């Protein structure tokens, strides 16, 4: 189902019409080890700010915590964006969140009958009758020089056409096609890049600003009982630094900067 060769011209035209910097240079791979690895190699070789790598299939795609990101060839969005500049290391978390908002907004357009939310720190989920299911994931990797970062590679994976998932994912993953939306990969990519082009540079320089309210509206964990290796409690939102705020049983607020967060199952009524 390889559609990129036919659609790359349309995608490029859309990017040009919108006047986007991000995506003005597209690198397409039929098959690669990892688009993030391609982007990091490109950064070292002098690739320009805003270059985007898109692949049909990844041999070694990965998410946070080094987990493999499996995707059947030709079915989904597998892309990485190179962002150059000088950033404080703390901005990596904000880059992941604003990218999550970009992907969430694009998926909400593709799925107007569904509720799509951002699960801190890097997943985008659709609300279903059987619970939240993952539609997309984000992995931001930074390259530093001294105490500052000189570039970011933003990896994005979006489930678009996939209708059958491995057994270990079937109960917690979904796709645009499965949720009844229009599975248009080129449109999704253009919408994500358009959002990032408008907001990413401002967030990296000044912080979340007005996007903080948008983050609160679409926060999948807000008010939920959560746990991680840091402890547990009720999620109270996300602060200006991109940390998850959790109130423990004693009423104390803790700011979690990273980690794998799980919802605590609600006991069934007797």
N, C-alpha and C positions, 0 to 999 in steps of 0.2 A: 504493500500500500504506500509506496514511496511517492509522496506528492510534492516534496520540496523542489525538485528540478523544475516542475511545471509552475509552481507557485512562487519561487524565489523572485521572479521578475515583478509579480504583483506585490509581494511583500516589500521589495525595494522601492517600488513606485509609491506605496502607501507611506513608507518612511520618508521619502523625498517630499511628498505632498504635505506632510505634517511638519516638515522642517526639522526633523529630529537629528540630534548629534549622536545619540546612542543608537547604533544600528546602521549608521551611514555607511559602514564597511561591514559586509557580511562574509563570513568564511563558512562554507558548507562542506560537511564530511558525510559520506555515505556510512562509514564505519570508523570508529575511533576508540581509543582506550578510555578517554574521559575528556569532555569538552573543557572542564576546569583545567586539566593538565595542558590541553592545547592552548588555552588562554594564558596560563602562566608561562609557557614556553614562548608564546607570542610577545608577552610583556618583556621578557628578557631580550628578545630579538628586536625590540623597538616598535612593536605594533602600536597603532595610534589609540588614543583615548576613545572609548565608545565602540571599538571593534567587537563584533558579536560572532561567536562560533556556534553553529547549529549542526547537529548530527542526527542521522536516522537511527543509529544504534551505537551503544557504548559497551565495550568489552568489560570495563572496570569502573562503571559509574558508581558513585558513592554519595551518601548523605552524611549527616552528623554522626559523631561517634564512630566513624569509619564503616558504617553499615553500607552494604551493597545496595545500589538502586537498580533494580531489574526492570527492563522495559523491552517488550517485543519489538523487533525492527519495524520501522515505518509507521508506528502507531501514535507516538506521543511527542511532546515538546521536550527536547533535550538541548539546552542552550547555556552559554556562559557569556557574560558581559565584562569587558575590561574597563575599569574606571581608574584613571590616573589622577594624581594630585598629591597633596600632603595632608594627612589626617592624623588626629590623635588615635591611639589604639582603641579607645573607648567607643569610637564611631563605628566599629565593626558591628556591634549589636544593633545600632540604629539602622545601618545599611540593610541588615537582614529583615528588620521590621518594616521599613518602607518598601522593600521588595515584596514582602508578604502582602502589604496593602495593595501594591500594584497588581499582583497575581489575583488577589481576592476580588478586586474591582473588575478585572478582565473576565474572571469566571462568573461573577454575578451577572455580567452582561450576557454571557453565553447560556446562563441558567436562570432566566428571570423568574421562574416558578419555584426556585429553591432558595434556602437561606445558606449563604456561604460565609464562613467565619475564619478568623486567623487564630491559630493555636500557638501561643508563645512556646518556643522562640522562632520557629521556622516552618510550621506546617499550615496548609490551607485545607479546611475541611468543609464538607457539605453536611447539613443536618438531615438525618433520615429517621424513619419511624423506629429503626433498630439501633439508633445511636449515631454519633458522628463518624464519618468516613473520610479518609485522606484523599484529596484530589491532587495536591501538589506539595513539593518540598523545596527548600532553599538551602544552599551551602555557600557561605561567604568565606573566602580565604584571602589573607592579606600578605603583602610583601613589604618588608620594612627596610628602612635605612636609618640607622641610629635609633633615636627614641620615637621617630615618627614613621607612619606608613606612607609609602610612595605609590602604592597601587592596590586595588581590590579586584578580585575576581569573584563575580556573583554567578553562581551556578543555579539554574532553575530547571526543575523537572515537573511537567504537568501531564497527568493522565487524561488523554483525549479520546482516542478510539478504542482503547483496551476494554474488552467485555469479559474476559476470563482472567482471574488472578490466581496465583499459587494458593494452595490451601491455607498457608500461614498468614496470608494477606486478605483472603476473600471476605472475612467478616469486618475488616477495618479499612478497606480501600475502595474507591469508586472512580468513575471517569465521567467526562462530559457526555459521552455516548450513553453510558448506563443510566445517567440521571435525566435523559431525555432532551439534552441540549443540542445545539448545532456544533458538531465537532470540526471546527474550522481552525486548523493550527496556525495558518498565516495570520488570521485576524487576531487570535490570542497573542501571538508574539508582538504584533504591531501595537495592540492595546497596552500590553505590559511595558514595552519600551516607551510608549507615549507618556504613561504615568511617571515612569522613572525619569524621563527627560525633564518633566516639569518639576519634580520634587526632590530627586536624590541629591543634587549638588547643594541645594539649600539646607537639607537636613544634615549633610556631612559638615557644612560650615557652621550652622546656627542651632542645630538640634531639631526636635520634632515640631515645635511650634504648634500651628493650627492642626497638624496631622494627629496630635495627641487625642483630640476629641474624636476623630475618625477611628483611631485605634481603640478607644474605649467602646465605641458603638459596636464594633465587630470582634471584640475580645471573647474568644470561645471559653476561656477559663474563668471569667469574672463571676464571682459568687459561688464557684464550685469548690468542693473539697478536693484538695490535691495533695500529692506526696512526691518526694524525690529523696535522693541520698542526703539532702540537706535537712530533711524533716517533713513536716506536714502541717496542714491548716487550710484556711479558706482564702482563695485568691481574691485580692482586693484591687487588682488592676496592675498597670504597668507604669513605672515612673519615667521621668524625663530622660534618664540614662538608658532606658530600655530594659530595666530589671523588673522581674515579676515580684509584686508585693504580696506577701502571704502573712495572714494573721494566725498565730498559733493559739492553742487552747487557753493560754494565759492572757491573751489579748495583745501580745507584743507583735509588732510588724517586723518582718524580715524581708530584706531585698535579695532575691536570688539572681545572680548574674549569669548563671549557666546551669546546665544539667538537664537530665531527662525527667520530664514531669508526667505523672499519670493521674487520672481521675480516680478517686476512691469510690469503689462501688457502694451504692446505697443498699443497705440490707433489705431484703424482701419483707413485706408486712406479714406478721404471723397469721 
